[in-house]
Amino acid sequence: MTQAIQRAVIVITILSASQALADEPAPVAYPDHSRLLFVRDANGNERPVTTKADWAVRVSHIRANMQLVMGPLPGNDRRVPLDVEVISEERTEKYLRRKLKFTPEPGDRVPAWLLIPHGLTETQKAPAMLCLHQTNNVGKNEPAGLGGLKSLYYAHELAERGFVCIVPDYPSFGEYPYDFKKQGAHYASGSMKAIWNNMRAVDLLETVPNVDKSRIGVIGHSLGGHNALFTAAFDERLKAVVTSCGFTPFHDYYKGKLTGWTSDRYMPRIRDLYGNDPDRVPFDFYEIVGTLAPRGLFSNSPIHDSNFDLDGVKKAFQKGSEVYSLFDAKSQLQLVTPDAPHDFPEAVRLKAYEWLQNQLK
């Protein structure tokens, strides 16, 4: 098959999948993703965003354009029973650490940790967190405090502070072997597969008797940092988002060199359909920040992060704040810029935990 034909087939597949999502509009192109406070129609006619309803239309376009790159978000036909299997349990000083597996969709099982603080009752509802790991071999074990870097033990530290935490393995990490071309052949990207798994992990949190369904957030570092943003863009049950070293706009990512985003684990269409050209990718992080309004967003963005340029993060926050101002929620944006490398320093983590306790109280 020639490259041109292959691309045509992919485009037809995208459009067919998009049309199958009855609650999503057809994608609408936006030449400048940093210009947030306007909305276009299918003919390219523009009007300003002046109301929350106007912004809701723009959000629907952002999600549709994300799906052009990531592939379609699965429908409810994939939302099969979770069939939770408890593998083991261990009592720590302050919480129960339960290893389990759950079914996110037919034919797949996700390994995860569930951390439940001691002393909770069904009438004493606790806030809960979806905790997403960085790129490393130990996967979910690191946030759970069982290996890797102590600066990334955020699920362990949050559970000790009274949060119920679920920590799934990202496909192909930890105890979750996953072949994106075989098992994941029905997905256009590892990113969308991870988003769906994360949404099912939130479904699982909602079944835990001790969890207050109205107080669920998400936290992640690096891979987990942008995975948290992507998931929250589609799942409004996540009321507070902490992203650590997780993003910068595409033009600011290694000066626009997007190869790092294009493996099967992430978004290969950035390479195959959009030629690794940030001008052609149909969404950007300015818009993702905007989709979260008025929910809380906390970003740990160190000065010396070699992966995600701080100047780009600042630009995304500045543009995103325009949307938050529309909701009178500008204070919901928190950007912390420590003098540190690609890491989650203790002082910033503690600030993030205090912020989460206020967000999810």
MARTOR-317621 format. One record per residue (C-alpha): residue in three letters; chain; residue number from 1; x, y, z. Coordinates in nm, 3 decimals. Example, Ala and Ser with C-alpha at 12.3 -4.5 7.8 and 13.67 -1.06 7.14 Angstrom:
REM MARTOR-317621
(pt ALA A 1 (1.230 -0.450 0.780));
(pt SER A 2 (1.367 -0.106 0.714));
This chain:
REM MARTOR-317621
(pt MET A 1 (0.000 0.000 0.000));
(pt THR A 2 (0.145 0.338 -0.093));
(pt GLN A 3 (0.188 0.603 0.175));
(pt ALA A 4 (-0.075 0.825 0.010));
(pt ILE A 5 (-0.334 0.545 0.005));
(pt GLN A 6 (-0.246 0.448 0.360));
(pt ARG A 7 (-0.303 0.806 0.476));
(pt ALA A 8 (-0.633 0.823 0.287));
(pt VAL A 9 (-0.751 0.504 0.459));
(pt ILE A 10 (-0.653 0.648 0.797));
(pt VAL A 11 (-0.837 0.973 0.728));
(pt ILE A 12 (-1.152 0.785 0.620));
(pt THR A 13 (-1.128 0.577 0.938));
(pt ILE A 14 (-1.096 0.892 1.149));
(pt LEU A 15 (-1.397 1.054 0.991));
(pt SER A 16 (-1.607 0.739 1.017));
(pt ALA A 17 (-1.516 0.702 1.383));
(pt SER A 18 (-1.588 1.069 1.450));
(pt GLN A 19 (-1.928 1.041 1.281));
(pt ALA A 20 (-2.005 0.740 1.499));
(pt LEU A 21 (-1.972 0.958 1.809));
(pt ALA A 22 (-2.318 1.108 1.811));
(pt ASP A 23 (-2.237 1.350 2.093));
(pt GLU A 24 (-1.927 1.491 1.922));
(pt PRO A 25 (-1.926 1.738 1.632));
(pt ALA A 26 (-1.718 1.699 1.320));
(pt PRO A 27 (-1.366 1.837 1.366));
(pt VAL A 28 (-1.325 2.209 1.298));
(pt ALA A 29 (-0.980 2.343 1.209));
(pt TYR A 30 (-0.817 2.618 1.418));
(pt PRO A 31 (-0.504 2.765 1.256));
(pt ASP A 32 (-0.376 2.918 1.583));
(pt HIS A 33 (-0.434 2.698 1.887));
(pt SER A 34 (-0.320 2.969 2.125));
(pt ARG A 35 (-0.618 3.189 2.033));
(pt LEU A 36 (-0.876 3.049 2.267));
(pt LEU A 37 (-1.156 3.301 2.298));
(pt PHE A 38 (-1.316 3.248 1.962));
(pt VAL A 39 (-1.510 2.965 1.800));
(pt ARG A 40 (-1.540 2.867 1.433));
(pt ASP A 41 (-1.804 2.693 1.230));
(pt ALA A 42 (-1.741 2.428 0.965));
(pt ASN A 43 (-1.695 2.699 0.700));
(pt GLY A 44 (-1.426 2.877 0.901));
(pt ASN A 45 (-1.647 3.166 1.009));
(pt GLU A 46 (-1.542 3.299 1.348));
(pt ARG A 47 (-1.724 3.456 1.642));
(pt PRO A 48 (-1.590 3.555 1.982));
(pt VAL A 49 (-1.634 3.341 2.290));
(pt THR A 50 (-1.825 3.559 2.536));
(pt THR A 51 (-2.025 3.303 2.736));
(pt LYS A 52 (-1.973 2.965 2.896));
(pt ALA A 53 (-2.201 2.816 2.631));
(pt ASP A 54 (-1.973 2.956 2.360));
(pt TRP A 55 (-1.674 2.797 2.531));
(pt ALA A 56 (-1.855 2.462 2.553));
(pt VAL A 57 (-1.876 2.462 2.174));
(pt ARG A 58 (-1.502 2.529 2.148));
(pt VAL A 59 (-1.433 2.247 2.396));
(pt SER A 60 (-1.630 2.007 2.179));
(pt HIS A 61 (-1.409 2.109 1.884));
(pt ILE A 62 (-1.091 2.062 2.090));
(pt ARG A 63 (-1.196 1.711 2.190));
(pt ALA A 64 (-1.285 1.626 1.830));
(pt ASN A 65 (-0.944 1.748 1.713));
(pt MET A 66 (-0.766 1.552 1.985));
(pt GLN A 67 (-0.943 1.244 1.852));
(pt LEU A 68 (-0.810 1.314 1.503));
(pt VAL A 69 (-0.464 1.255 1.649));
(pt MET A 70 (-0.538 0.999 1.920));
(pt GLY A 71 (-0.823 0.813 1.757));
(pt PRO A 72 (-1.184 0.805 1.882));
(pt LEU A 73 (-1.269 0.781 2.248));
(pt PRO A 74 (-1.438 0.442 2.300));
(pt GLY A 75 (-1.814 0.440 2.343));
(pt ASN A 76 (-2.016 0.289 2.623));
(pt ASP A 77 (-2.023 -0.044 2.441));
(pt ARG A 78 (-1.664 -0.089 2.565));
(pt ARG A 79 (-1.765 -0.015 2.925));
(pt VAL A 80 (-1.798 -0.378 3.034));
(pt PRO A 81 (-1.817 -0.493 3.399));
(pt LEU A 82 (-1.489 -0.417 3.578));
(pt ASP A 83 (-1.462 -0.772 3.717));
(pt VAL A 84 (-1.219 -0.664 3.991));
(pt GLU A 85 (-0.982 -0.938 4.108));
(pt VAL A 86 (-0.790 -0.883 4.432));
(pt ILE A 87 (-0.441 -1.031 4.400));
(pt SER A 88 (-0.303 -0.942 4.743));
(pt GLU A 89 (-0.339 -0.706 5.037));
(pt GLU A 90 (-0.092 -0.549 5.277));
(pt ARG A 91 (-0.156 -0.320 5.575));
(pt THR A 92 (0.087 -0.032 5.611));
(pt GLU A 93 (0.089 0.200 5.908));
(pt LYS A 94 (-0.172 0.435 5.762));
(pt TYR A 95 (-0.347 0.257 5.476));
(pt LEU A 96 (-0.436 -0.074 5.313));
(pt ARG A 97 (-0.241 -0.145 4.993));
(pt ARG A 98 (-0.444 -0.374 4.767));
(pt LYS A 99 (-0.308 -0.517 4.442));
(pt LEU A 100 (-0.580 -0.587 4.188));
(pt LYS A 101 (-0.669 -0.628 3.824));
(pt PHE A 102 (-0.972 -0.489 3.644));
(pt THR A 103 (-1.126 -0.517 3.298));
(pt PRO A 104 (-1.130 -0.186 3.107));
(pt GLU A 105 (-1.277 -0.338 2.790));
(pt PRO A 106 (-1.333 -0.686 2.646));
(pt GLY A 107 (-1.019 -0.899 2.639));
(pt ASP A 108 (-0.794 -0.683 2.857));
(pt ARG A 109 (-0.688 -0.669 3.223));
(pt VAL A 110 (-0.517 -0.372 3.391));
(pt PRO A 111 (-0.294 -0.426 3.697));
(pt ALA A 112 (-0.330 -0.155 3.961));
(pt TRP A 113 (-0.276 -0.063 4.324));
(pt LEU A 114 (-0.566 0.060 4.535));
(pt LEU A 115 (-0.463 0.243 4.853));
(pt ILE A 116 (-0.736 0.287 5.117));
(pt PRO A 117 (-0.661 0.487 5.435));
(pt HIS A 118 (-0.738 0.316 5.764));
(pt GLY A 119 (-1.039 0.416 5.969));
(pt LEU A 120 (-1.277 0.505 5.687));
(pt THR A 121 (-1.640 0.394 5.703));
(pt GLU A 122 (-1.914 0.392 5.441));
(pt THR A 123 (-2.058 0.703 5.605));
(pt GLN A 124 (-1.717 0.874 5.615));
(pt LYS A 125 (-1.649 0.956 5.253));
(pt ALA A 126 (-1.295 1.043 5.147));
(pt PRO A 127 (-1.151 1.227 4.847));
(pt ALA A 128 (-0.985 1.006 4.587));
(pt MET A 129 (-0.701 1.038 4.338));
(pt LEU A 130 (-0.610 0.872 4.011));
(pt CYS A 131 (-0.229 0.853 4.033));
(pt LEU A 132 (-0.038 0.810 3.706));
(pt HIS A 133 (0.326 0.705 3.682));
(pt GLN A 134 (0.615 0.833 3.472));
(pt THR A 135 (0.805 0.644 3.201));
(pt ASN A 136 (0.990 0.367 3.386));
(pt ASN A 137 (0.997 -0.009 3.414));
(pt VAL A 138 (0.841 -0.033 3.760));
(pt GLY A 139 (0.526 0.150 3.648));
(pt LYS A 140 (0.261 0.174 3.919));
(pt ASN A 141 (0.501 0.066 4.194));
(pt GLU A 142 (0.676 0.403 4.198));
(pt PRO A 143 (0.378 0.625 4.294));
(pt ALA A 144 (0.276 0.354 4.543));
(pt GLY A 145 (0.613 0.386 4.721));
(pt LEU A 146 (0.748 0.047 4.618));
(pt GLY A 147 (1.047 0.140 4.400));
(pt GLY A 148 (1.192 0.408 4.180));
(pt LEU A 149 (1.237 0.767 4.298));
(pt LYS A 150 (1.116 0.871 4.643));
(pt SER A 151 (1.027 1.212 4.500));
(pt LEU A 152 (0.754 1.038 4.297));
(pt TYR A 153 (0.586 0.845 4.581));
(pt TYR A 154 (0.281 1.069 4.551));
(pt ALA A 155 (0.013 0.797 4.581));
(pt HIS A 156 (0.178 0.668 4.898));
(pt GLU A 157 (0.202 1.020 5.042));
(pt LEU A 158 (-0.155 1.109 4.947));
(pt ALA A 159 (-0.292 0.788 5.098));
(pt GLU A 160 (-0.111 0.874 5.421));
(pt ARG A 161 (-0.299 1.207 5.410));
(pt GLY A 162 (-0.639 1.041 5.380));
(pt PHE A 163 (-0.694 1.011 5.003));
(pt VAL A 164 (-0.811 0.685 4.845));
(pt CYS A 165 (-0.571 0.631 4.553));
(pt ILE A 166 (-0.580 0.410 4.247));
(pt VAL A 167 (-0.252 0.359 4.059));
(pt PRO A 168 (-0.282 0.171 3.728));
(pt ASP A 169 (0.002 0.056 3.506));
(pt TYR A 170 (0.021 0.239 3.172));
(pt PRO A 171 (0.005 -0.016 2.888));
(pt SER A 172 (0.348 -0.179 2.833));
(pt PHE A 173 (0.490 -0.072 3.173));
(pt GLY A 174 (0.516 -0.250 3.507));
(pt GLU A 175 (0.313 -0.571 3.512));
(pt TYR A 176 (0.110 -0.480 3.205));
(pt PRO A 177 (0.267 -0.625 2.887));
(pt TYR A 178 (0.087 -0.474 2.590));
(pt ASP A 179 (0.147 -0.493 2.218));
(pt PHE A 180 (-0.001 -0.178 2.066));
(pt LYS A 181 (-0.007 -0.328 1.715));
(pt LYS A 182 (-0.184 -0.649 1.821));
(pt GLN A 183 (-0.382 -0.604 2.144));
(pt GLY A 184 (-0.418 -0.235 2.067));
(pt ALA A 185 (-0.486 -0.262 1.695));
(pt HIS A 186 (-0.832 -0.108 1.745));
(pt TYR A 187 (-0.670 0.207 1.890));
(pt ALA A 188 (-0.493 0.473 1.686));
(pt SER A 189 (-0.271 0.564 1.981));
(pt GLY A 190 (-0.140 0.442 2.312));
(pt SER A 191 (-0.253 0.777 2.448));
(pt MET A 192 (-0.620 0.704 2.383));
(pt LYS A 193 (-0.587 0.351 2.521));
(pt ALA A 194 (-0.441 0.499 2.839));
(pt ILE A 195 (-0.716 0.762 2.858));
(pt TRP A 196 (-0.980 0.489 2.838));
(pt ASN A 197 (-0.806 0.274 3.101));
(pt ASN A 198 (-0.783 0.578 3.328));
(pt MET A 199 (-1.152 0.655 3.285));
(pt ARG A 200 (-1.232 0.297 3.381));
(pt ALA A 201 (-1.005 0.337 3.685));
(pt VAL A 202 (-1.223 0.633 3.784));
(pt ASP A 203 (-1.525 0.404 3.736));
(pt LEU A 204 (-1.358 0.167 3.980));
(pt LEU A 205 (-1.295 0.444 4.234));
(pt GLU A 206 (-1.664 0.526 4.220));
(pt THR A 207 (-1.744 0.169 4.334));
(pt VAL A 208 (-1.531 0.200 4.649));
(pt PRO A 209 (-1.775 0.259 4.938));
(pt ASN A 210 (-1.542 0.507 5.109));
(pt VAL A 211 (-1.501 0.735 4.807));
(pt ASP A 212 (-1.688 1.062 4.765));
(pt LYS A 213 (-1.769 1.058 4.393));
(pt SER A 214 (-1.781 1.438 4.383));
(pt ARG A 215 (-1.421 1.467 4.510));
(pt ILE A 216 (-1.195 1.284 4.265));
(pt GLY A 217 (-0.874 1.427 4.119));
(pt VAL A 218 (-0.574 1.315 3.915));
(pt ILE A 219 (-0.199 1.353 3.959));
(pt GLY A 220 (0.096 1.244 3.746));
(pt HIS A 221 (0.459 1.315 3.662));
(pt SER A 222 (0.611 1.332 3.310));
(pt LEU A 223 (0.423 1.062 3.112));
(pt GLY A 224 (0.173 1.067 3.398));
(pt GLY A 225 (0.168 1.447 3.383));
(pt HIS A 226 (0.038 1.475 3.028));
(pt ASN A 227 (-0.165 1.156 3.070));
(pt ALA A 228 (-0.343 1.335 3.356));
(pt LEU A 229 (-0.420 1.634 3.133));
(pt PHE A 230 (-0.543 1.419 2.845));
(pt THR A 231 (-0.770 1.214 3.072));
(pt ALA A 232 (-0.914 1.518 3.248));
(pt ALA A 233 (-0.986 1.682 2.911));
(pt PHE A 234 (-1.229 1.398 2.838));
(pt ASP A 235 (-1.344 1.306 3.192));
(pt GLU A 236 (-1.509 1.589 3.384));
(pt ARG A 237 (-1.543 1.374 3.694));
(pt LEU A 238 (-1.181 1.470 3.765));
(pt LYS A 239 (-1.229 1.789 3.964));
(pt ALA A 240 (-0.864 1.878 4.028));
(pt VAL A 241 (-0.555 1.811 3.814));
(pt VAL A 242 (-0.191 1.806 3.922));
(pt THR A 243 (0.057 1.777 3.635));
(pt SER A 244 (0.428 1.756 3.714));
(pt CYS A 245 (0.678 1.805 3.430));
(pt GLY A 246 (0.397 1.702 3.198));
(pt PHE A 247 (0.368 1.940 2.905));
(pt THR A 248 (0.469 2.236 2.695));
(pt PRO A 249 (0.310 2.348 2.366));
(pt PHE A 250 (0.426 2.152 2.064));
(pt HIS A 251 (0.627 2.439 1.916));
(pt ASP A 252 (0.821 2.462 2.245));
(pt TYR A 253 (0.886 2.088 2.276));
(pt TYR A 254 (1.251 2.050 2.171));
(pt LYS A 255 (1.199 2.354 1.944));
(pt GLY A 256 (0.919 2.181 1.756));
(pt LYS A 257 (1.086 1.843 1.707));
(pt LEU A 258 (0.797 1.611 1.786));
(pt THR A 259 (0.953 1.267 1.739));
(pt GLY A 260 (0.928 1.198 2.112));
(pt TRP A 261 (0.548 1.205 2.086));
(pt THR A 262 (0.523 0.951 1.803));
(pt SER A 263 (0.595 0.604 1.938));
(pt ASP A 264 (0.315 0.346 1.952));
(pt ARG A 265 (0.286 0.424 2.324));
(pt TYR A 266 (0.187 0.781 2.243));
(pt MET A 267 (0.052 0.934 1.919));
(pt PRO A 268 (0.203 0.791 1.597));
(pt ARG A 269 (-0.036 0.993 1.381));
(pt ILE A 270 (0.169 1.302 1.470));
(pt ARG A 271 (0.433 1.143 1.247));
(pt ASP A 272 (0.220 0.953 0.997));
(pt LEU A 273 (-0.049 1.214 0.924));
(pt TYR A 274 (0.103 1.541 1.036));
(pt GLY A 275 (0.470 1.497 0.943));
(pt ASN A 276 (0.595 1.587 1.293));
(pt ASP A 277 (0.502 1.945 1.209));
(pt PRO A 278 (0.361 2.139 1.506));
(pt ASP A 279 (0.184 2.373 1.264));
(pt ARG A 280 (-0.022 2.080 1.134));
(pt VAL A 281 (-0.113 1.899 1.457));
(pt PRO A 282 (-0.482 1.987 1.509));
(pt PHE A 283 (-0.468 2.053 1.886));
(pt ASP A 284 (-0.222 2.193 2.137));
(pt PHE A 285 (-0.176 2.229 2.512));
(pt TYR A 286 (-0.309 2.586 2.522));
(pt GLU A 287 (-0.646 2.433 2.441));
(pt ILE A 288 (-0.612 2.145 2.685));
(pt VAL A 289 (-0.550 2.392 2.968));
(pt GLY A 290 (-0.864 2.575 2.858));
(pt THR A 291 (-1.078 2.258 2.851));
(pt LEU A 292 (-1.020 2.215 3.225));
(pt ALA A 293 (-1.181 2.547 3.323));
(pt PRO A 294 (-1.315 2.608 3.583));
(pt ARG A 295 (-1.162 2.299 3.746));
(pt GLY A 296 (-0.840 2.338 3.941));
(pt LEU A 297 (-0.507 2.291 3.759));
(pt PHE A 298 (-0.172 2.280 3.941));
(pt SER A 299 (0.149 2.248 3.740));
(pt ASN A 300 (0.495 2.172 3.873));
(pt SER A 301 (0.715 2.309 3.594));
(pt PRO A 302 (1.083 2.328 3.699));
(pt ILE A 303 (1.317 2.587 3.555));
(pt HIS A 304 (1.563 2.321 3.437));
(pt ASP A 305 (1.318 2.067 3.294));
(pt SER A 306 (1.498 1.949 2.980));
(pt ASN A 307 (1.184 1.781 2.841));
(pt PHE A 308 (0.916 2.046 2.872));
(pt ASP A 309 (1.023 2.405 2.817));
(pt LEU A 310 (0.910 2.638 3.095));
(pt ASP A 311 (0.857 2.938 2.869));
(pt GLY A 312 (0.604 2.734 2.673));
(pt VAL A 313 (0.424 2.631 2.993));
(pt LYS A 314 (0.400 2.996 3.097));
(pt LYS A 315 (0.249 3.086 2.760));
(pt ALA A 316 (-0.007 2.806 2.790));
(pt PHE A 317 (-0.105 2.921 3.138));
(pt GLN A 318 (-0.130 3.283 3.024));
(pt LYS A 319 (-0.359 3.191 2.735));
(pt GLY A 320 (-0.554 2.942 2.944));
(pt SER A 321 (-0.612 3.205 3.211));
(pt GLU A 322 (-0.826 3.395 2.959));
(pt VAL A 323 (-1.074 3.106 2.965));
(pt TYR A 324 (-1.055 3.077 3.343));
(pt SER A 325 (-1.135 3.449 3.365));
(pt LEU A 326 (-1.452 3.380 3.164));
(pt PHE A 327 (-1.554 3.150 3.451));
(pt ASP A 328 (-1.430 3.395 3.716));
(pt ALA A 329 (-1.194 3.114 3.821));
(pt LYS A 330 (-0.846 3.247 3.749));
(pt SER A 331 (-0.736 3.155 4.103));
(pt GLN A 332 (-0.791 2.789 4.009));
(pt LEU A 333 (-0.468 2.796 3.805));
(pt GLN A 334 (-0.149 2.734 4.002));
(pt LEU A 335 (0.192 2.731 3.830));
(pt VAL A 336 (0.496 2.651 4.046));
(pt THR A 337 (0.844 2.683 3.891));
(pt PRO A 338 (1.109 2.541 4.125));
(pt ASP A 339 (1.483 2.573 4.063));
(pt ALA A 340 (1.506 2.203 3.980));
(pt PRO A 341 (1.547 1.955 3.692));
(pt HIS A 342 (1.279 1.717 3.557));
(pt ASP A 343 (1.159 1.618 3.905));
(pt PHE A 344 (0.886 1.673 4.165));
(pt PRO A 345 (1.066 1.834 4.462));
(pt GLU A 346 (0.934 1.773 4.812));
(pt ALA A 347 (0.842 2.136 4.878));
(pt VAL A 348 (0.632 2.146 4.560));
(pt ARG A 349 (0.469 1.810 4.634));
(pt LEU A 350 (0.365 1.930 4.978));
(pt LYS A 351 (0.222 2.246 4.824));
(pt ALA A 352 (0.034 2.033 4.569));
(pt TYR A 353 (-0.110 1.810 4.844));
(pt GLU A 354 (-0.229 2.112 5.042));
(pt TRP A 355 (-0.382 2.252 4.721));
(pt LEU A 356 (-0.560 1.921 4.655));
(pt GLN A 357 (-0.699 1.911 5.008));
(pt ASN A 358 (-0.851 2.257 4.949));
(pt GLN A 359 (-0.977 2.165 4.602));
(pt LEU A 360 (-1.140 1.839 4.713));
(pt LYS A 361 (-1.261 1.934 5.062));
